């Protein structure tokens, strides 16, 4: 199976570290973030496509054509127009179901393996305060009904985390977008879920690394593994 890692952002909340390098090359517990992500992938992932942007040449130079026993490919997102736009840059390389990962999160590899048993699957995390995340609402059969971004009164504590198994037929739902101009995966996925089952697998742990505090928390977790 293929995996796509979104790694085009500028990482402004990690200044000054990201003034010299992309966030994915910041070290956590002795290794760059992107190396932790790639080494955590199940063995069934044989090819990794990285969507690069800000200082992307540094990521390409670090990972090369093969990294951790996996074939590496790269596509560029030159304009930051959202996660769905970033994924679209890799569309021509993708076949059937694939794993999508965000390039600044550390997640439970066992749950990723379970998710890969489905055609489409969303990794979820039970968060004590879900109001600042995309909150998952479920259908009666336990599959995805919708993702509601940052609700005042969340229906559940399940939030959308890094890691989705998607199918290329998701691109059939790339025809309608909000007028803001930015395109996010959740916009297309919510419409897709009306017609197709999107399964849910729950993560045992999830460490987003979007700030120095979160980076330190992830480092502590990595050192205990």
N, C-alpha and C positions, 0 to 999 in steps of 0.2 A: 504494500500500500504506500501511497505518497503522503507526505506531510508538507503543509505550508506553514511557514513561520512569518508573521508580520513584524517587520523590524525596520520600518521606514521613518518612525517618529524622531523628533528632535530631542526628546527627553529634557525639556526645559526645567522641570521640577528637580532635576538632578544636577543643575549647575552648582559648582563650576566643573564637576567631573566630566560632564557631557560637552564642554566647550572644546575639548581635545579629541574626543572619541564618541562613537554612538553608545547609547546605554547598554546595548547587548554585549559590549566588550568591557564593561565595568566588572571588576572581580568581586565575587562573593565566595567566601571560604576557599580562596586560592585559585579559582577558575573563573573565566568570563561567564556571564549569565547565559549566553547562547550555548556554551558548551554544556552547562548543566541541563538545559532544555533538551538538547539533542541526545545526550547520553541517557536521559530518562525515558526516551521513546521505546516502545516495545520493539522486539527484533523484527516484527512483521513490517515495520517501516524501513523500506530499502532505499527510498529516494526522498530528499528534503529540498524543497523549493523555498528560498528565502526572498521575501519582498523587501528590498532595500531602498533607502532614500538618503537621508542625512548621513554623510560620511560613509556611504555604503561600500565604497572601495575598501575600507578598512576591514569590514566584515568579510568581503570576498577574499581579501588577501589572507585573513586569518584561517578561514575554513577551507578555502581552495576547492578543487574539483571533487575531492573525496574527504570525508571527515567522519571519524568514529565508524569506519566501515560502511558509510552510506554515500551514495552518489549525491552530489550537491549541484543545484542549479540556482540561478539568480534572475530576478526580474526587478525592474525599477518602478517606483511610484514617485514621479517627479513633483506632483501637486498633492498636498495633504487633504484629500477630499473624503476621508472616512474609511472605515474598515472594509466596507463592501467594494469601494473603488480600489482599495489595495489588493483585495482578493482577485478582482477582475483582471489585474495585470498578469496573473498566472493562469488565467482561464485556458489559454491555448495549450498549456502543458498538462492539464489535468485529465484524468480518466476515471470515470465511475465515482466510487466513494473515496474520500480522502480525509485526512486529519488536519484541522486548522488549529494552530496554536498562536497565542500572542507572545511576542518576543521579550516580555519582561515579567513573566509569571512562572513560578515553580509549582507544579501540581503533582498529584498522586498518580504515578505511572500504572499502578494496578487498575485504577478506575479507567484510565485511558484504554487499557487492554480490553476491559469489558465493553466500553463504548464502541470499540472497533468491530464488535460482533453485529452491530446494527448498520443498516443502510444510512440512517441519519440519527444522530444522538447528540444531546447537549449535556455537558458536564456541569453539575450544579454543586453548590456549597451552602450548607445551612449556616446562616450568619445571624449573630445576635441582634444586629441593627441593620436591616436590609434596605433602609430608606435611601441610601446613597448609591444603590446598585440597580441593575436590571433585575426585577423580581419575576420569578417564574410562576405562572398560573397553569394549573393542570386540567386536562379533560378528565372525565370520569374513569377512563381506562388507564390513567397515569401518564399519558403522553402529553406533549406540550400543547397548551391552548394558546398562550401568548406570553410575551415578555413585556412587562410594564416598567419603563425607565423611571427610577427615583420617585416612587409613589409616596404620598403623604401617609396613607393607611395601607400598608402592604397586606396582600391577601395571604401570603405565606412568608416564611423565613428563608426560602430557597432562592438563591441568587445565581445568575448566569456567571460562570467563571471562565477562565481560559481553557479552551479545549472543546472542539466541536467536531463530530464526524458529519460531514456534509456530502451530498451527491451533486454531480454536475448538473442535474436537472433543477437545482436551486437557481441557476442562471436564467431559467425561464421566468423567474419572478423579479428580474432586474429591470422591469419596464416602467415602474412607478416609484417616484421618490418624493420626499418633502421638498417644498419650494426653497428651503434654505440652501440647497446645492450640495450639502454633505450627504454621503451615502453610507449607511451603517448596516452591518450584517443583520441586526435585529429587524430592520424594516422589511427585508426580503424574507427572513425566516418566519416572521409572524404570518405573512401571507402564505408561505409554503406550508406551514403547519395546519392551515385550514383544509388542505387537500391531501396531505401526506402525514403519516405518523412520524413524529420526532420523539424518540425515546429519551429518557432521563437516566443518567448514572450519577450517583452522588459521590463526591470526593471526600476522602478521609482528611486531606489537608490541601490548602491552597495559600500560597504566599505571593501576592502581587508585589512587585518591586518598583513602585512609582514614586518613592520618596526615600530619604536617607533612613528614616525610622523603619520603614518597611524592609529596606535592604538589610539593616541590622537584624531584624526579626528573621528574615530568610537565612541569613548567615548562621544564626544560632540553630535553626532547624537543620541546615545542611551538616553542621558539625556534629549533630546528634544522630544522624542517619548511619 
